[in-house]
């Protein structure tokens, strides 16, 4: 399974994954930092939300927002 914004996601995660594999997983949601202080919603957030809700719940949703440094 792949995300629109990232590379392939691992097939094994959560309690069955090793601590190293869990530490290397991408962040589950965008986080603002001093380098990326702004958070903006994707233009297709409604489509993303619909896709997230229609797929089997495994805890891996496509983010509805993204973080950036300057103006979008």
PDB file of N, CA, C and O in Angstrom:
ATOM      1  N   UNK A   1       0.843  -1.170   0.000  1.00  0.00           N
ATOM      2  CA  UNK A   1       0.000   0.000   0.000  1.00  0.00           C
ATOM      3  C   UNK A   1       0.891   1.237   0.000  1.00  0.00           C
ATOM      4  O   UNK A   1       1.846   1.304   0.774  1.00  0.00           O
ATOM      5  N   UNK A   2       0.607   2.189  -0.829  1.00  0.00           N
ATOM      6  CA  UNK A   2       1.410   3.389  -0.893  1.00  0.00           C
ATOM      7  C   UNK A   2       0.560   4.618  -0.624  1.00  0.00           C
ATOM      8  O   UNK A   2      -0.651   4.612  -0.843  1.00  0.00           O
ATOM      9  N   UNK A   3       1.196   5.647  -0.158  1.00  0.00           N
ATOM     10  CA  UNK A   3       0.541   6.931   0.076  1.00  0.00           C
ATOM     11  C   UNK A   3       0.855   7.852  -1.084  1.00  0.00           C
ATOM     12  O   UNK A   3       1.832   7.635  -1.801  1.00  0.00           O
ATOM     13  N   UNK A   4       0.055   8.859  -1.273  1.00  0.00           N
ATOM     14  CA  UNK A   4       0.299   9.804  -2.357  1.00  0.00           C
ATOM     15  C   UNK A   4       1.572  10.608  -2.119  1.00  0.00           C
ATOM     16  O   UNK A   4       2.222  11.031  -3.075  1.00  0.00           O
ATOM     17  N   UNK A   5       1.936  10.825  -0.855  1.00  0.00           N
ATOM     18  CA  UNK A   5       3.018  11.738  -0.529  1.00  0.00           C
ATOM     19  C   UNK A   5       4.293  11.063  -0.077  1.00  0.00           C
ATOM     20  O   UNK A   5       5.317  11.731   0.070  1.00  0.00           O
ATOM     21  N   UNK A   6       4.268   9.780   0.144  1.00  0.00           N
ATOM     22  CA  UNK A   6       5.427   9.088   0.686  1.00  0.00           C
ATOM     23  C   UNK A   6       5.703   7.840  -0.134  1.00  0.00           C
ATOM     24  O   UNK A   6       4.954   7.501  -1.051  1.00  0.00           O
ATOM     25  N   UNK A   7       6.774   7.175   0.206  1.00  0.00           N
ATOM     26  CA  UNK A   7       7.112   5.923  -0.445  1.00  0.00           C
ATOM     27  C   UNK A   7       6.235   4.800   0.068  1.00  0.00           C
ATOM     28  O   UNK A   7       5.262   5.050   0.779  1.00  0.00           O
ATOM     29  N   UNK A   8       6.562   3.578  -0.278  1.00  0.00           N
ATOM     30  CA  UNK A   8       5.764   2.439   0.177  1.00  0.00           C
ATOM     31  C   UNK A   8       5.752   2.333   1.697  1.00  0.00           C
ATOM     32  O   UNK A   8       6.755   2.602   2.358  1.00  0.00           O
ATOM     33  N   UNK A   9       4.634   1.950   2.225  1.00  0.00           N
ATOM     34  CA  UNK A   9       4.522   1.773   3.671  1.00  0.00           C
ATOM     35  C   UNK A   9       4.850   0.326   4.020  1.00  0.00           C
ATOM     36  O   UNK A   9       4.614  -0.578   3.219  1.00  0.00           O
ATOM     37  N   UNK A  10       5.389   0.107   5.206  1.00  0.00           N
ATOM     38  CA  UNK A  10       5.719  -1.265   5.596  1.00  0.00           C
ATOM     39  C   UNK A  10       4.450  -2.087   5.789  1.00  0.00           C
ATOM     40  O   UNK A  10       3.409  -1.560   6.183  1.00  0.00           O
ATOM     41  N   UNK A  11       4.549  -3.380   5.509  1.00  0.00           N
ATOM     42  CA  UNK A  11       3.393  -4.250   5.678  1.00  0.00           C
ATOM     43  C   UNK A  11       3.172  -4.652   7.118  1.00  0.00           C
ATOM     44  O   UNK A  11       2.080  -5.096   7.472  1.00  0.00           O
ATOM     45  N   UNK A  12       4.169  -4.509   7.946  1.00  0.00           N
ATOM     46  CA  UNK A  12       4.081  -4.900   9.340  1.00  0.00           C
ATOM     47  C   UNK A  12       4.334  -3.690  10.223  1.00  0.00           C
ATOM     48  O   UNK A  12       5.346  -3.007  10.068  1.00  0.00           O
ATOM     49  N   UNK A  13       3.427  -3.423  11.141  1.00  0.00           N
ATOM     50  CA  UNK A  13       3.622  -2.285  12.038  1.00  0.00           C
ATOM     51  C   UNK A  13       2.909  -2.559  13.350  1.00  0.00           C
ATOM     52  O   UNK A  13       2.175  -3.537  13.490  1.00  0.00           O
ATOM     53  N   UNK A  14       3.137  -1.690  14.284  1.00  0.00           N
ATOM     54  CA  UNK A  14       2.454  -1.819  15.573  1.00  0.00           C
ATOM     55  C   UNK A  14       3.115  -2.843  16.467  1.00  0.00           C
ATOM     56  O   UNK A  14       4.341  -2.944  16.496  1.00  0.00           O
ATOM     57  N   UNK A  15       2.312  -3.609  17.204  1.00  0.00           N
ATOM     58  CA  UNK A  15       2.858  -4.525  18.210  1.00  0.00           C
ATOM     59  C   UNK A  15       3.753  -5.632  17.648  1.00  0.00           C
ATOM     60  O   UNK A  15       4.609  -6.155  18.362  1.00  0.00           O
ATOM     61  N   UNK A  16       3.564  -5.989  16.385  1.00  0.00           N
ATOM     62  CA  UNK A  16       4.354  -7.080  15.813  1.00  0.00           C
ATOM     63  C   UNK A  16       5.685  -6.613  15.230  1.00  0.00           C
ATOM     64  O   UNK A  16       6.568  -7.435  14.983  1.00  0.00           O
ATOM     65  N   UNK A  17       5.843  -5.317  15.009  1.00  0.00           N
ATOM     66  CA  UNK A  17       7.072  -4.786  14.413  1.00  0.00           C
ATOM     67  C   UNK A  17       8.162  -4.651  15.471  1.00  0.00           C
ATOM     68  O   UNK A  17       7.887  -4.513  16.662  1.00  0.00           O
ATOM     69  N   UNK A  18       9.398  -4.694  15.003  1.00  0.00           N
ATOM     70  CA  UNK A  18      10.525  -4.500  15.914  1.00  0.00           C
ATOM     71  C   UNK A  18      10.597  -3.033  16.322  1.00  0.00           C
ATOM     72  O   UNK A  18      10.059  -2.184  15.613  1.00  0.00           O
ATOM     73  N   UNK A  19      11.238  -2.709  17.430  1.00  0.00           N
ATOM     74  CA  UNK A  19      11.374  -1.304  17.822  1.00  0.00           C
ATOM     75  C   UNK A  19      12.078  -0.455  16.759  1.00  0.00           C
ATOM     76  O   UNK A  19      11.741   0.715  16.579  1.00  0.00           O
ATOM     77  N   UNK A  20      13.059  -1.041  16.053  1.00  0.00           N
ATOM     78  CA  UNK A  20      13.759  -0.301  15.004  1.00  0.00           C
ATOM     79  C   UNK A  20      12.818   0.022  13.851  1.00  0.00           C
ATOM     80  O   UNK A  20      12.858   1.128  13.313  1.00  0.00           O
ATOM     81  N   UNK A  21      11.971  -0.934  13.464  1.00  0.00           N
ATOM     82  CA  UNK A  21      11.026  -0.699  12.369  1.00  0.00           C
ATOM     83  C   UNK A  21      10.002   0.361  12.765  1.00  0.00           C
ATOM     84  O   UNK A  21       9.627   1.199  11.945  1.00  0.00           O
ATOM     85  N   UNK A  22       9.553   0.329  14.007  1.00  0.00           N
ATOM     86  CA  UNK A  22       8.592   1.326  14.476  1.00  0.00           C
ATOM     87  C   UNK A  22       9.217   2.708  14.506  1.00  0.00           C
ATOM     88  O   UNK A  22       8.559   3.685  14.151  1.00  0.00           O
ATOM     89  N   UNK A  23      10.473   2.813  14.921  1.00  0.00           N
ATOM     90  CA  UNK A  23      11.155   4.110  14.981  1.00  0.00           C
ATOM     91  C   UNK A  23      11.380   4.695  13.594  1.00  0.00           C
ATOM     92  O   UNK A  23      11.434   5.915  13.446  1.00  0.00           O
ATOM     93  N   UNK A  24      11.513   3.850  12.575  1.00  0.00           N
ATOM     94  CA  UNK A  24      11.764   4.324  11.214  1.00  0.00           C
ATOM     95  C   UNK A  24      10.501   4.630  10.426  1.00  0.00           C
ATOM     96  O   UNK A  24      10.587   5.090   9.287  1.00  0.00           O
ATOM     97  N   UNK A  25       9.326   4.385  11.007  1.00  0.00           N
ATOM     98  CA  UNK A  25       8.079   4.687  10.303  1.00  0.00           C
ATOM     99  C   UNK A  25       7.899   6.196  10.192  1.00  0.00           C
ATOM    100  O   UNK A  25       8.351   6.937  11.065  1.00  0.00           O
ATOM    101  N   UNK A  26       7.243   6.662   9.124  1.00  0.00           N
ATOM    102  CA  UNK A  26       6.991   8.101   9.014  1.00  0.00           C
ATOM    103  C   UNK A  26       6.044   8.564  10.115  1.00  0.00           C
ATOM    104  O   UNK A  26       5.299   7.765  10.681  1.00  0.00           O
ATOM    105  N   UNK A  27       6.078   9.845  10.409  1.00  0.00           N
ATOM    106  CA  UNK A  27       5.194  10.396  11.436  1.00  0.00           C
ATOM    107  C   UNK A  27       3.741  10.137  11.045  1.00  0.00           C
ATOM    108  O   UNK A  27       3.403  10.247   9.866  1.00  0.00           O
ATOM    109  N   UNK A  28       2.879   9.799  11.991  1.00  0.00           N
ATOM    110  CA  UNK A  28       1.495   9.474  11.652  1.00  0.00           C
ATOM    111  C   UNK A  28       0.670  10.684  11.231  1.00  0.00           C
ATOM    112  O   UNK A  28      -0.364  10.526  10.581  1.00  0.00           O
ATOM    113  N   UNK A  29       1.102  11.868  11.582  1.00  0.00           N
ATOM    114  CA  UNK A  29       0.402  13.086  11.182  1.00  0.00           C
ATOM    115  C   UNK A  29       1.413  14.225  11.141  1.00  0.00           C
ATOM    116  O   UNK A  29       2.436  14.162  11.823  1.00  0.00           O
ATOM    117  N   UNK A  30       1.144  15.270  10.351  1.00  0.00           N
ATOM    118  CA  UNK A  30       2.100  16.382  10.257  1.00  0.00           C
ATOM    119  C   UNK A  30       2.267  17.084  11.597  1.00  0.00           C
ATOM    120  O   UNK A  30       1.298  17.300  12.324  1.00  0.00           O
ATOM    121  N   UNK A  31       3.508  17.438  11.911  1.00  0.00           N
ATOM    122  CA  UNK A  31       3.803  18.156  13.146  1.00  0.00           C
ATOM    123  C   UNK A  31       4.520  19.446  12.792  1.00  0.00           C
ATOM    124  O   UNK A  31       5.469  19.440  12.009  1.00  0.00           O
ATOM    125  N   UNK A  32       4.069  20.545  13.364  1.00  0.00           N
ATOM    126  CA  UNK A  32       4.769  21.805  13.130  1.00  0.00           C
ATOM    127  C   UNK A  32       6.043  21.839  13.957  1.00  0.00           C
ATOM    128  O   UNK A  32       6.081  21.363  15.092  1.00  0.00           O
ATOM    129  N   UNK A  33       7.087  22.412  13.366  1.00  0.00           N
ATOM    130  CA  UNK A  33       8.367  22.578  14.038  1.00  0.00           C
ATOM    131  C   UNK A  33       8.830  24.014  13.800  1.00  0.00           C
ATOM    132  O   UNK A  33       8.154  24.783  13.116  1.00  0.00           O
ATOM    133  N   UNK A  34       9.961  24.365  14.357  1.00  0.00           N
ATOM    134  CA  UNK A  34      10.483  25.712  14.116  1.00  0.00           C
ATOM    135  C   UNK A  34      10.873  25.877  12.648  1.00  0.00           C
ATOM    136  O   UNK A  34      10.788  26.983  12.113  1.00  0.00           O
ATOM    137  N   UNK A  35      11.298  24.805  11.990  1.00  0.00           N
ATOM    138  CA  UNK A  35      11.655  24.884  10.577  1.00  0.00           C
ATOM    139  C   UNK A  35      10.420  24.891   9.677  1.00  0.00           C
ATOM    140  O   UNK A  35      10.440  25.492   8.602  1.00  0.00           O
ATOM    141  N   UNK A  36       9.354  24.231  10.107  1.00  0.00           N
ATOM    142  CA  UNK A  36       8.101  24.156   9.343  1.00  0.00           C
ATOM    143  C   UNK A  36       6.946  24.604  10.237  1.00  0.00           C
ATOM    144  O   UNK A  36       6.195  23.767  10.737  1.00  0.00           O
ATOM    145  N   UNK A  37       6.795  25.920  10.445  1.00  0.00           N
ATOM    146  CA  UNK A  37       5.832  26.406  11.429  1.00  0.00           C
ATOM    147  C   UNK A  37       4.381  26.506  10.942  1.00  0.00           C
ATOM    148  O   UNK A  37       3.471  26.671  11.754  1.00  0.00           O
ATOM    149  N   UNK A  38       4.157  26.407   9.630  1.00  0.00           N
ATOM    150  CA  UNK A  38       2.810  26.587   9.089  1.00  0.00           C
ATOM    151  C   UNK A  38       2.184  25.255   8.713  1.00  0.00           C
ATOM    152  O   UNK A  38       2.857  24.368   8.187  1.00  0.00           O
ATOM    153  N   UNK A  39       0.882  25.118   8.989  1.00  0.00           N
ATOM    154  CA  UNK A  39       0.144  23.918   8.629  1.00  0.00           C
ATOM    155  C   UNK A  39      -1.033  24.320   7.753  1.00  0.00           C
ATOM    156  O   UNK A  39      -1.807  25.207   8.113  1.00  0.00           O
ATOM    157  N   UNK A  40      -1.166  23.665   6.600  1.00  0.00           N
ATOM    158  CA  UNK A  40      -2.205  23.992   5.635  1.00  0.00           C
ATOM    159  C   UNK A  40      -2.924  22.717   5.218  1.00  0.00           C
ATOM    160  O   UNK A  40      -2.305  21.661   5.094  1.00  0.00           O
ATOM    161  N   UNK A  41      -4.231  22.818   5.001  1.00  0.00           N
ATOM    162  CA  UNK A  41      -5.013  21.668   4.554  1.00  0.00           C
ATOM    163  C   UNK A  41      -4.764  21.419   3.072  1.00  0.00           C
ATOM    164  O   UNK A  41      -4.599  22.363   2.300  1.00  0.00           O
ATOM    165  N   UNK A  42      -4.737  20.148   2.674  1.00  0.00           N
ATOM    166  CA  UNK A  42      -4.653  19.813   1.263  1.00  0.00           C
ATOM    167  C   UNK A  42      -5.939  20.263   0.576  1.00  0.00           C
ATOM    168  O   UNK A  42      -7.007  20.272   1.189  1.00  0.00           O
ATOM    169  N   UNK A  43      -5.832  20.635  -0.687  1.00  0.00           N
ATOM    170  CA  UNK A  43      -7.016  21.070  -1.430  1.00  0.00           C
ATOM    171  C   UNK A  43      -8.030  19.935  -1.570  1.00  0.00           C
ATOM    172  O   UNK A  43      -9.233  20.183  -1.639  1.00  0.00           O
ATOM    173  N   UNK A  44      -7.551  18.699  -1.611  1.00  0.00           N
ATOM    174  CA  UNK A  44      -8.450  17.550  -1.760  1.00  0.00           C
ATOM    175  C   UNK A  44      -8.722  16.857  -0.427  1.00  0.00           C
ATOM    176  O   UNK A  44      -8.901  15.640  -0.400  1.00  0.00           O
ATOM    177  N   UNK A  45      -8.756  17.593   0.667  1.00  0.00           N
ATOM    178  CA  UNK A  45      -8.897  16.969   1.980  1.00  0.00           C
ATOM    179  C   UNK A  45     -10.194  16.177   2.098  1.00  0.00           C
ATOM    180  O   UNK A  45     -10.229  15.176   2.813  1.00  0.00           O
ATOM    181  N   UNK A  46     -11.248  16.592   1.426  1.00  0.00           N
ATOM    182  CA  UNK A  46     -12.508  15.840   1.489  1.00  0.00           C
ATOM    183  C   UNK A  46     -12.358  14.468   0.840  1.00  0.00           C
ATOM    184  O   UNK A  46     -12.869  13.475   1.357  1.00  0.00           O
ATOM    185  N   UNK A  47     -11.653  14.410  -0.298  1.00  0.00           N
ATOM    186  CA  UNK A  47     -11.407  13.130  -0.962  1.00  0.00           C
ATOM    187  C   UNK A  47     -10.525  12.238  -0.090  1.00  0.00           C
ATOM    188  O   UNK A  47     -10.757  11.034   0.016  1.00  0.00           O
ATOM    189  N   UNK A  48      -9.511  12.842   0.531  1.00  0.00           N
ATOM    190  CA  UNK A  48      -8.627  12.073   1.416  1.00  0.00           C
ATOM    191  C   UNK A  48      -9.395  11.518   2.610  1.00  0.00           C
ATOM    192  O   UNK A  48      -9.208  10.363   2.995  1.00  0.00           O
ATOM    193  N   UNK A  49     -10.261  12.346   3.194  1.00  0.00           N
ATOM    194  CA  UNK A  49     -11.044  11.894   4.341  1.00  0.00           C
ATOM    195  C   UNK A  49     -11.974  10.758   3.938  1.00  0.00           C
ATOM    196  O   UNK A  49     -12.105   9.775   4.668  1.00  0.00           O
ATOM    197  N   UNK A  50     -12.619  10.883   2.790  1.00  0.00           N
ATOM    198  CA  UNK A  50     -13.504   9.822   2.299  1.00  0.00           C
ATOM    199  C   UNK A  50     -12.733   8.529   2.088  1.00  0.00           C
ATOM    200  O   UNK A  50     -13.206   7.455   2.460  1.00  0.00           O
ATOM    201  N   UNK A  51     -11.546   8.625   1.491  1.00  0.00           N
ATOM    202  CA  UNK A  51     -10.718   7.432   1.277  1.00  0.00           C
ATOM    203  C   UNK A  51     -10.284   6.833   2.608  1.00  0.00           C
ATOM    204  O   UNK A  51     -10.292   5.614   2.776  1.00  0.00           O
ATOM    205  N   UNK A  52      -9.904   7.689   3.557  1.00  0.00           N
ATOM    206  CA  UNK A  52      -9.488   7.201   4.866  1.00  0.00           C
ATOM    207  C   UNK A  52     -10.619   6.463   5.564  1.00  0.00           C
ATOM    208  O   UNK A  52     -10.395   5.411   6.164  1.00  0.00           O
ATOM    209  N   UNK A  53     -11.826   6.999   5.493  1.00  0.00           N
ATOM    210  CA  UNK A  53     -12.956   6.395   6.180  1.00  0.00           C
ATOM    211  C   UNK A  53     -13.467   5.147   5.480  1.00  0.00           C
ATOM    212  O   UNK A  53     -14.058   4.281   6.124  1.00  0.00           O
ATOM    213  N   UNK A  54     -13.251   5.037   4.170  1.00  0.00           N
ATOM    214  CA  UNK A  54     -13.780   3.895   3.438  1.00  0.00           C
ATOM    215  C   UNK A  54     -12.854   2.687   3.464  1.00  0.00           C
ATOM    216  O   UNK A  54     -13.286   1.570   3.177  1.00  0.00           O
ATOM    217  N   UNK A  55     -11.580   2.897   3.807  1.00  0.00           N
ATOM    218  CA  UNK A  55     -10.668   1.752   3.824  1.00  0.00           C
ATOM    219  C   UNK A  55     -10.669   1.108   5.206  1.00  0.00           C
ATOM    220  O   UNK A  55     -11.092   1.708   6.194  1.00  0.00           O
ATOM    221  N   UNK A  56     -10.198  -0.093   5.245  1.00  0.00           N
ATOM    222  CA  UNK A  56     -10.151  -0.834   6.500  1.00  0.00           C
ATOM    223  C   UNK A  56      -9.303  -0.086   7.515  1.00  0.00           C
ATOM    224  O   UNK A  56      -8.221   0.405   7.192  1.00  0.00           O
ATOM    225  N   UNK A  57      -9.790  -0.004   8.719  1.00  0.00           N
ATOM    226  CA  UNK A  57      -9.097   0.760   9.749  1.00  0.00           C
ATOM    227  C   UNK A  57      -7.875   0.007  10.241  1.00  0.00           C
ATOM    228  O   UNK A  57      -7.993  -0.977  10.972  1.00  0.00           O
ATOM    229  N   UNK A  58      -6.696   0.477   9.836  1.00  0.00           N
ATOM    230  CA  UNK A  58      -5.454  -0.113  10.331  1.00  0.00           C
ATOM    231  C   UNK A  58      -4.565   0.950  10.951  1.00  0.00           C
ATOM    232  O   UNK A  58      -3.398   0.696  11.247  1.00  0.00           O
ATOM    233  N   UNK A  59      -5.121   2.151  11.149  1.00  0.00           N
ATOM    234  CA  UNK A  59      -4.369   3.207  11.802  1.00  0.00           C
ATOM    235  C   UNK A  59      -3.462   3.994  10.887  1.00  0.00           C
ATOM    236  O   UNK A  59      -2.726   4.861  11.357  1.00  0.00           O
ATOM    237  N   UNK A  60      -3.489   3.720   9.586  1.00  0.00           N
ATOM    238  CA  UNK A  60      -2.610   4.425   8.653  1.00  0.00           C
ATOM    239  C   UNK A  60      -3.447   5.264   7.699  1.00  0.00           C
ATOM    240  O   UNK A  60      -3.828   4.801   6.625  1.00  0.00           O
ATOM    241  N   UNK A  61      -3.725   6.478   8.089  1.00  0.00           N
ATOM    242  CA  UNK A  61      -4.490   7.400   7.263  1.00  0.00           C
ATOM    243  C   UNK A  61      -3.571   8.309   6.483  1.00  0.00           C
ATOM    244  O   UNK A  61      -2.448   8.587   6.905  1.00  0.00           O
ATOM    245  N   UNK A  62      -4.058   8.776   5.330  1.00  0.00           N
ATOM    246  CA  UNK A  62      -3.341   9.815   4.610  1.00  0.00           C
ATOM    247  C   UNK A  62      -3.600  11.128   5.344  1.00  0.00           C
ATOM    248  O   UNK A  62      -4.739  11.394   5.729  1.00  0.00           O
ATOM    249  N   UNK A  63      -2.574  11.955   5.549  1.00  0.00           N
ATOM    250  CA  UNK A  63      -2.789  13.191   6.279  1.00  0.00           C
ATOM    251  C   UNK A  63      -3.707  14.142   5.518  1.00  0.00           C
ATOM    252  O   UNK A  63      -3.734  14.146   4.287  1.00  0.00           O
ATOM    253  N   UNK A  64      -4.454  14.944   6.263  1.00  0.00           N
ATOM    254  CA  UNK A  64      -5.348  15.931   5.666  1.00  0.00           C
ATOM    255  C   UNK A  64      -4.681  17.301   5.577  1.00  0.00           C
ATOM    256  O   UNK A  64      -5.192  18.203   4.913  1.00  0.00           O
ATOM    257  N   UNK A  65      -3.539  17.455   6.247  1.00  0.00           N
ATOM    258  CA  UNK A  65      -2.801  18.721   6.236  1.00  0.00           C
ATOM    259  C   UNK A  65      -1.333  18.457   5.951  1.00  0.00           C
ATOM    260  O   UNK A  65      -0.877  17.315   6.007  1.00  0.00           O
ATOM    261  N   UNK A  66      -0.591  19.525   5.643  1.00  0.00           N
ATOM    262  CA  UNK A  66       0.854  19.438   5.437  1.00  0.00           C
ATOM    263  C   UNK A  66       1.492  20.650   6.073  1.00  0.00           C
ATOM    264  O   UNK A  66       0.874  21.707   6.206  1.00  0.00           O
ATOM    265  N   UNK A  67       2.744  20.475   6.465  1.00  0.00           N
ATOM    266  CA  UNK A  67       3.487  21.571   7.098  1.00  0.00           C
ATOM    267  C   UNK A  67       4.491  22.132   6.111  1.00  0.00           C
ATOM    268  O   UNK A  67       5.018  21.408   5.266  1.00  0.00           O
ATOM    269  N   UNK A  68       4.755  23.433   6.224  1.00  0.00           N
ATOM    270  CA  UNK A  68       5.669  24.100   5.299  1.00  0.00           C
ATOM    271  C   UNK A  68       6.272  25.312   5.966  1.00  0.00           C
ATOM    272  O   UNK A  68       5.794  25.776   7.002  1.00  0.00           O
ATOM    273  N   UNK A  69       7.338  25.824   5.352  1.00  0.00           N
ATOM    274  CA  UNK A  69       8.078  26.937   5.945  1.00  0.00           C
ATOM    275  C   UNK A  69       7.468  28.292   5.591  1.00  0.00           C
ATOM    276  O   UNK A  69       7.327  29.149   6.463  1.00  0.00           O
ATOM    277  N   UNK A  70       7.111  28.493   4.340  1.00  0.00           N
ATOM    278  CA  UNK A  70       6.629  29.803   3.919  1.00  0.00           C
ATOM    279  C   UNK A  70       5.214  29.757   3.410  1.00  0.00           C
ATOM    280  O   UNK A  70       4.427  28.893   3.797  1.00  0.00           O
ATOM    281  N   UNK A  71       4.894  30.692   2.540  1.00  0.00           N
ATOM    282  CA  UNK A  71       3.561  30.724   1.939  1.00  0.00           C
ATOM    283  C   UNK A  71       3.348  29.500   1.080  1.00  0.00           C
ATOM    284  O   UNK A  71       4.276  29.069   0.397  1.00  0.00           O
ATOM    285  N   UNK A  72       2.139  28.915   1.090  1.00  0.00           N
ATOM    286  CA  UNK A  72       1.882  27.709   0.289  1.00  0.00           C
ATOM    287  C   UNK A  72       1.894  27.971  -1.204  1.00  0.00           C
ATOM    288  O   UNK A  72       1.693  27.050  -1.994  1.00  0.00           O
TER     289      UNK A  72
END
